[in-house]
């Protein structure tokens, strides 16, 4: 088994411990006992071993834990290069814009120089980076849509699993409540059993409500964050696409004032996109960390880990108590049915033997099989006993037709009313017995293990792939628009110089030839000769 402990020195950190059940002690005893010596096992320890800026840049070693601010600091540190690029771009490009403005107003009005090679190269690069920005916007849009759908599907699956578990718990609670009402010929379950049922119902309903509420709350919070992130990414993709397209057109047609307005707007947008790129790199790393943590938890399940923020296990004591009470009530219901069959239905009374006589006759009714020994361990049915699963069908063959005074008019051992009461007890006992395997799954967190296993196998590859698409799309958009801004300015300058040079060339008179100069020096009278 796995036992999990936390202490003040490890507050907020999930630490699992391994051990085996001690001989002669039950699971409940082990849970209640003092934990024995074990070794710690932080989830995803190797993958999350990163520099922690909050701890003098030493390696973070507490494993995956979304409730630990040191974990978030270490993950955020992986995005520092992108945040640094955003700061350098904002300050560097802002300084370049300032220099360009100063030089524009302070420069002397001298003839422009023009390089056809520089003009052609700037035009080619402008086209290349414009297409790169468009491709990046497309990757970003497709990636965010796929990531949102995949994450939403994952959350819905988690909520569905939690709801299924809650339904199992509440079904058991309903069956226990029905068991209290079961009575055969005014004989009910013992008072101590009914008291145990009341206590079990309280614990079951509390545990089910906690599981349902916590899972729903966590799912809603994550879904709200996803919807906000999706809206932000769609806006970024649309704005960057429009900015790139308009900047390209304005540059080609020489609308310099509009180009400079877009350059300033793009300066801020690229900075914001680089910051957003860093945040989604952080999200990509957290997603991958979570998948690794789930996979390790599947292999070495522990209780009260940070994974409880995604899907909490049912309290072991509650699950164990629920299972024991289900077995106890099932056994008591079988005993109640057998008591009535043995002491009433299978006895031939004299006609004057008062209330228990209803003219019962015919073959004896076989006893109902009790699936548990008195210590609640499993028991094999004896020959001639009837199992819970088909007892109602077998007992229906022993029902007689009765008179208005509930006296059998035909051969039979059960009146219709007795049969209905017996059937009610059998159905409740059978339902509790069939739910026992699911209660075992709740006890050892099997349902959580299966959920995480399905998420790791079916959902994690898509989540990691699509979060990488978002990150790559943001990087492409950021750098493509960044260089597009630069070449808007460069190409605009080269285009202006090219037009000025061409205009200057058209206005300058062609140089005179030697023959024309010679004719100009000949007197007018001699030109005719």
C-alpha positions in Angstrom: 0.0 0.0 0.0 1.0 3.6 -0.2 0.9 6.0 2.8 1.3 9.8 2.4 2.3 12.3 5.1 3.0 16.0 5.2 4.5 18.1 7.9 5.1 21.8 8.6 8.6 21.6 7.1 7.1 20.3 3.9 4.0 22.5 3.8 2.7 22.9 0.2 5.0 20.2 -1.1 3.7 16.7 -2.1 5.8 14.0 -0.7 4.9 10.3 -1.1 6.1 7.4 1.0 6.1 3.7 0.4 5.5 0.8 2.7 3.6 -2.5 3.2 0.8 -3.3 5.5 2.1 -4.7 8.8 1.1 -8.3 9.5 -2.1 -8.7 11.6 -3.3 -5.1 10.9 -6.1 -3.9 8.7 -6.0 -1.1 6.3 -7.9 1.2 8.6 -5.4 0.5 11.4 -2.5 1.4 9.1 -4.2 4.6 8.0 -4.8 5.6 11.6 -1.3 4.5 12.8 1.8 6.6 13.0 3.7 6.5 9.6 6.8 4.4 9.6 10.1 5.1 8.0 10.1 5.6 4.2 11.8 7.6 1.5 10.4 10.7 -0.2 9.3 10.7 -3.8 8.6 14.1 -5.4 6.7 13.9 -8.7 8.5 14.8 -12.0 11.7 15.6 -9.9 14.1 15.3 -12.8 12.1 17.3 -15.3 11.4 20.1 -12.8 15.0 20.5 -11.7 15.5 24.1 -12.8 17.1 27.2 -11.4 15.0 28.9 -8.8 15.4 32.7 -8.9 13.7 32.9 -5.5 16.3 30.7 -3.9 19.6 32.3 -5.1 19.3 30.4 -8.5 19.9 27.0 -6.9 18.2 24.0 -8.4 14.6 23.5 -7.5 14.2 19.9 -6.1 10.6 19.6 -4.7 9.1 18.2 -7.9 5.9 19.2 -9.6 3.7 21.2 -7.3 1.4 23.9 -8.6 0.8 25.2 -5.1 4.5 26.0 -4.5 5.6 29.4 -5.6 9.2 28.1 -6.0 7.9 25.7 -8.7 6.3 28.6 -10.6 9.5 30.7 -10.2 11.7 27.9 -11.6 9.3 27.4 -14.6 9.1 31.1 -15.3 12.9 31.3 -15.4 12.8 29.2 -18.5 11.1 32.1 -20.3 13.6 34.7 -19.2 15.4 34.6 -22.7 12.1 35.7 -24.4 11.4 38.3 -21.7 14.9 39.6 -22.2 14.4 39.8 -26.0 11.2 41.7 -25.4 13.1 44.2 -23.2 16.0 44.6 -25.6 13.6 45.1 -28.5 11.5 47.7 -26.7 14.5 49.7 -25.6 16.7 49.1 -28.7 14.1 49.8 -31.3 12.8 52.8 -29.3 16.3 54.2 -29.3 16.7 53.6 -33.0 13.4 55.4 -33.7 14.6 58.4 -31.6 17.8 58.5 -33.6 16.0 58.4 -36.9 13.7 61.3 -35.8 16.6 63.4 -34.6 18.6 62.8 -37.8 15.6 63.6 -40.0 15.2 67.0 -38.5 18.9 67.8 -38.0 20.4 66.5 -41.3 21.7 68.8 -44.0 19.8 68.8 -47.3 22.2 67.0 -49.5 21.5 64.9 -52.5 20.4 61.4 -51.7 22.5 58.3 -52.6 20.8 55.3 -54.1 21.8 51.6 -54.3 19.7 49.4 -56.6 21.1 46.3 -54.8 20.0 47.6 -51.4 16.6 48.6 -52.8 16.0 45.2 -54.4 17.2 43.3 -51.3 15.1 45.3 -48.9 12.0 44.6 -51.1 12.7 40.9 -51.2 13.2 40.7 -47.5 10.1 42.7 -46.8 8.0 40.2 -48.9 9.7 37.3 -47.2 9.0 38.5 -43.6 5.5 39.5 -44.6 4.7 36.0 -45.7 6.5 34.6 -42.6 4.3 36.8 -40.4 1.1 35.5 -42.2 2.3 31.9 -41.8 3.0 32.5 -38.1 -0.5 34.0 -37.6 -2.0 30.9 -39.3 0.0 28.5 -37.0 -1.0 30.5 -34.0 -4.6 30.5 -34.9 -4.8 26.8 -35.6 -2.6 26.0 -32.5 -4.8 27.9 -30.1 -8.0 26.4 -31.5 -6.6 22.9 -31.2 -5.2 23.5 -27.8 -8.4 24.9 -26.5 -10.5 22.0 -27.9 -8.0 19.4 -26.5 -7.9 21.1 -23.1 -11.7 21.4 -22.9 -12.0 17.8 -23.8 -9.6 16.8 -21.1 -11.5 18.9 -18.5 -14.8 17.4 -19.5 -13.3 13.9 -19.2 -12.0 14.7 -15.7 -15.4 16.1 -14.6 -17.1 13.1 -16.1 -14.9 10.8 -14.1 -15.5 12.7 -11.0 -19.3 12.8 -11.6 -19.3 9.0 -12.2 -17.5 8.5 -8.8 -19.9 10.8 -7.1 -22.8 8.9 -8.6 -21.4 5.6 -7.3 -21.0 7.1 -3.8 -24.5 8.6 -3.8 -26.0 5.3 -5.2 -24.5 3.5 -2.2 -25.9 6.2 0.1 -29.3 5.7 -1.5 -29.1 1.9 -1.1 -28.2 2.2 2.5 -31.1 4.6 3.1 -33.4 2.1 1.4 -32.0 -0.7 3.6 -33.2 1.1 6.7 -36.7 1.0 5.3 -36.6 -2.7 4.4 -38.9 -4.7 6.7 -40.3 -8.2 6.4 -43.4 -8.9 8.5 -42.5 -5.9 10.6 -39.0 -7.2 11.2 -36.3 -4.6 10.4 -32.5 -4.3 10.6 -31.0 -4.1 14.1 -30.8 -0.7 15.7 -27.0 -0.7 15.8 -26.9 -1.4 12.0 -29.3 1.5 11.4 -27.1 3.8 13.4 -24.0 2.7 11.4 -26.0 3.4 8.2 -26.7 7.0 9.4 -23.1 7.7 10.1 -22.0 6.1 6.8 -24.5 8.2 4.9 -23.2 11.4 6.5 -19.6 10.6 5.6 -20.5 9.4 2.1 -22.6 12.5 1.2 -19.9 14.8 2.6 -17.1 13.1 0.6 -19.2 13.1 -2.6 -20.1 16.7 -2.2 -16.4 17.6 -1.6 -15.3 15.7 -4.7 -18.0 17.1 -6.9 -17.6 20.7 -5.7 -13.8 20.8 -5.9 -13.6 19.2 -9.3 -16.2 21.5 -10.7 -14.6 24.6 -9.2 -11.1 23.6 -10.5 -12.5 22.8 -13.9 -14.4 26.1 -14.1 -11.3 28.1 -13.1 -9.2 26.4 -15.7 -11.9 26.8 -18.4 -12.2 30.5 -17.7 -8.4 30.9 -18.0 -8.5 28.9 -21.3 -11.2 31.1 -22.7 -9.4 34.3 -21.8 -6.2 33.0 -23.3 -8.0 31.9 -26.5 -9.5 35.3 -26.9 -6.2 37.0 -26.4 -4.5 34.8 -28.9 -7.2 35.3 -31.5 -6.9 39.1 -31.1 -3.1 38.9 -31.3 -3.3 36.8 -34.5 -5.9 39.0 -36.1 -4.2 42.3 -35.2 -0.7 41.1 -36.3 -2.1 39.9 -39.6 -3.8 43.2 -40.3 -0.8 45.2 -39.2 1.5 43.1 -41.4 -0.7 43.4 -44.5 -1.3 47.2 -44.1 2.3 47.8 -43.4 3.3 46.0 -46.6 0.8 47.9 -48.7 1.7 51.3 -47.2 5.4 50.6 -47.8 4.9 49.6 -51.4 2.8 52.7 -52.2 5.1 55.0 -50.3 2.6 56.2 -47.7 5.4 57.1 -45.2 3.3 58.8 -42.6 1.0 55.8 -42.3 4.0 53.5 -42.3 5.6 55.4 -39.3 2.3 55.2 -37.4 2.1 51.4 -37.9 5.8 51.1 -37.0 5.1 52.8 -33.6 2.0 50.6 -33.1 4.0 47.5 -34.1 6.8 48.4 -31.7 4.4 48.0 -28.8 2.6 45.0 -30.2 5.8 43.1 -30.9 6.9 43.7 -27.3 3.6 42.4 -26.0 3.7 39.4 -28.3 7.2 38.5 -27.1 6.0 38.7 -23.5 3.0 36.5 -24.4 5.3 34.1 -26.1 7.3 33.7 -22.9 4.1 33.1 -20.9 3.0 30.3 -23.3 6.5 28.8 -23.1 5.8 28.7 -19.4 2.4 27.1 -20.1 4.0 24.5 -22.4 6.5 23.5 -19.7 3.8 23.3 -17.0 1.7 21.1 -19.3 4.6 18.8 -20.0 5.5 18.7 -16.2 1.9 17.8 -15.3 1.8 14.9 -17.8 5.1 13.5 -16.4 3.8 14.0 -12.9 0.6 12.1 -13.8 2.6 9.2 -15.3 4.8 8.9 -12.2 1.7 9.1 -9.9 0.2 6.2 -11.9 3.2 4.1 -11.2 3.6 5.2 -7.5 0.2 6.6 -6.4 0.3 8.8 -3.3 -2.4 10.7 -1.4 -2.8 14.5 -0.8 -0.5 15.5 -3.7 -0.8 18.6 -5.7 -2.6 16.5 -8.3 -5.6 16.7 -5.9 -6.1 20.2 -7.4 -7.0 18.4 -10.6 -8.9 15.4 -9.4 -8.9 14.6 -5.6 -9.1 11.0 -4.4 -11.9 10.0 -2.1 -10.9 10.0 1.6 -9.5 6.5 2.3 -11.2 6.2 5.6 -14.5 7.2 4.1 -14.2 4.7 1.2 -13.1 1.9 3.6 -16.0 2.7 6.0 -18.4 2.8 3.1 -17.3 -0.6 1.8 -17.5 -2.2 5.3 -21.0 -0.8 5.9 -22.1 -2.0 2.5 -20.9 -5.5 3.3 -22.4 -5.3 6.8 -25.8 -4.2 5.5 -25.8 -6.8 2.7 -25.0 -9.5 5.3 -27.7 -8.3 7.6 -30.3 -8.1 4.9 -29.5 -11.7 3.9 -29.8 -12.8 7.5 -33.2 -11.0 7.8 -34.5 -12.8 4.7 -33.3 -16.1 5.9 -34.7 -15.5 9.3 -38.2 -15.0 7.8 -37.8 -18.0 5.5 -36.6 -20.3 8.3 -39.0 -19.2 11.1 -42.1 -18.4 9.1 -42.3 -19.5 5.5 -40.8 -22.9 5.8 -42.8 -23.9 8.9 -46.2 -25.6 8.6 -48.3 -24.0 11.4 -51.5 -25.2 12.8 -54.5 -23.2 11.7 -54.9 -21.7 15.1 -51.2 -20.6 15.4 -52.2 -16.9 15.0 -50.5 -14.2 13.0 -47.7 -16.3 11.4 -50.1 -18.8 9.8 -51.2 -18.0 6.3 -51.7 -21.6 5.0 -48.1 -21.9 3.7 -47.4 -25.3 2.1 -45.5 -27.0 -0.7 -41.7 -27.4 -1.3 -39.4 -25.6 1.1 -37.8 -22.3 0.0 -34.0 -22.5 -0.4 -32.0 -20.1 1.8 -30.4 -17.0 0.5 -26.7 -17.2 0.1 -24.7 -14.8 2.3 -21.7 -13.7 0.3 -19.8 -12.7 3.5 -18.5 -14.5 6.6 -19.2 -12.8 10.0 -15.8 -11.1 9.8 -16.9 -9.7 6.4 -14.5 -11.8 4.3 -15.8 -13.3 1.1 -17.7 -16.6 1.4 -18.6 -19.2 -1.2 -22.2 -20.3 -1.4 -23.2 -23.7 -0.1 -25.1 -26.2 -2.3 -28.8 -25.4 -2.4 -28.4 -21.8 -1.5 -29.7 -19.1 -3.9 -27.4 -16.3 -5.0 -28.4 -12.6 -4.7 -28.4 -12.1 -8.4 -31.3 -14.5 -9.2 -33.0 -14.9 -5.9 -36.1 -12.9 -6.8 -36.7 -15.1 -9.9 -36.3 -18.3 -7.8 -38.5 -17.1 -5.0 -41.2 -16.0 -7.4 -41.9 -19.8 -7.9 -43.0 -20.1 -4.2 -45.7 -17.3 -4.3 -49.2 -18.4 -3.7 -52.5 -16.9 -4.6 -54.2 -15.4 -1.6 -57.6 -14.5 -0.3 -58.6 -11.0 0.8 -57.5 -11.9 4.2 -54.0 -12.8 3.0 -54.4 -16.6 3.3 -52.8 -18.8 0.6 -55.5 -20.3 -1.6 -53.0 -22.3 -3.6 -49.8 -24.1 -2.8 -46.9 -21.7 -1.9 -44.7 -20.5 0.8 -44.8 -16.7 0.2 -47.8 -14.4 -0.1 -47.4 -11.6 -2.7 -46.9 -9.0 0.1 -44.2 -11.2 1.7 -42.6 -11.8 -1.7 -42.5 -8.0 -2.3 -40.9 -7.4 1.0 -38.3 -10.1 0.5 -37.6 -8.9 -3.0 -37.0 -5.4 -1.7 -34.4 -6.6 0.8 -32.7 -8.8 -1.9 -32.6 -6.0 -4.4 -31.0 -3.6 -2.0 -28.5 -6.2 -0.8 -27.6 -7.2 -4.4 -27.1 -3.6 -5.4 -24.7 -3.0 -2.4 -22.9 -6.2 -3.2 -22.4 -5.3 -6.9 -21.1 -1.9 -5.9 -18.4 -3.3 -3.7 -15.8 -3.5 -6.5 -16.3 0.2 -7.3 -15.9 1.0 -3.6 -12.6 -0.8 -3.6 -11.6 1.4 -6.5 -12.5 4.4 -4.5 -10.6 3.1 -1.5 -7.2 2.7 -3.4 -7.8 5.7 -5.8 -8.0 3.3 -8.8 -10.5 5.6 -10.5 -8.0 8.5 -10.2 -5.2 6.3 -11.5 -7.3 5.2 -14.5 -8.3 8.8 -15.2 -4.7 10.0 -15.1 -3.6 7.0 -17.2 -6.2 7.9 -19.9 -5.2 11.6 -19.8 -1.5 10.7 -20.1 -2.2 8.3 -23.0 -4.9 10.0 -24.9 -4.8 13.7 -24.1 -1.2 14.6 -23.1 0.4 14.1 -26.6 -2.1 16.5 -28.1 -1.8 19.1 -25.3 1.9 19.2 -25.6 1.9 19.3 -29.4 -0.7 22.1 -29.6 0.9 24.2 -26.8 4.2 23.9 -28.8 2.3 25.1 -31.9 1.1 28.2 -30.0 4.6 28.9 -28.7 6.1 28.4 -32.2 3.4 30.6 -33.8 4.0 33.4 -31.4 7.8 33.2 -32.0 7.2 33.3 -35.8 4.8 36.2 -35.5 7.0 38.2 -33.1 10.2 38.0 -35.1 8.6 38.2 -38.5 6.7 41.4 -37.6 9.8 42.7 -35.8 11.9 42.4 -39.0 9.0 43.6 -41.1 8.9 46.8 -39.1 12.6 47.3 -39.7 12.3 46.7 -43.5 9.2 49.0 -43.7 11.6 51.7 -42.7 14.5 50.5 -44.8 12.5 49.9 -47.9 10.6 53.3 -47.5 14.0 55.0 -47.3 15.4 53.2 -50.3 12.2 53.8 -52.3 12.3 57.5 -51.5 16.0 57.7 -52.5 15.3 55.9 -55.7 12.5 58.2 -56.7 14.6 61.3 -55.8 17.5 60.0 -57.8 15.3 59.3 -60.8 13.7 62.7 -60.6 17.0 64.4 -60.3 18.3 62.5 -63.3 15.3 63.6 -65.4 15.7 67.3 -64.5 19.5 67.4 -65.2 20.2 68.4 -69.0 22.2 66.0 -71.1 25.9 66.8 -71.6 26.8 68.5 -74.9 28.7 66.5 -77.6 32.0 67.7 -79.2 30.4 68.4 -82.5 27.7 70.5 -80.9 30.3 72.5 -79.0 32.3 73.1 -82.3 29.2 74.3 -84.1 28.4 76.6 -81.2 31.8 78.3 -81.7 31.3 79.0 -85.5 29.9 82.4 -86.3 26.4 82.5 -87.6 27.4 83.6 -91.1 29.8 80.8 -91.6 27.4 78.0 -90.5 25.6 78.2 -93.9 28.8 77.5 -95.7 
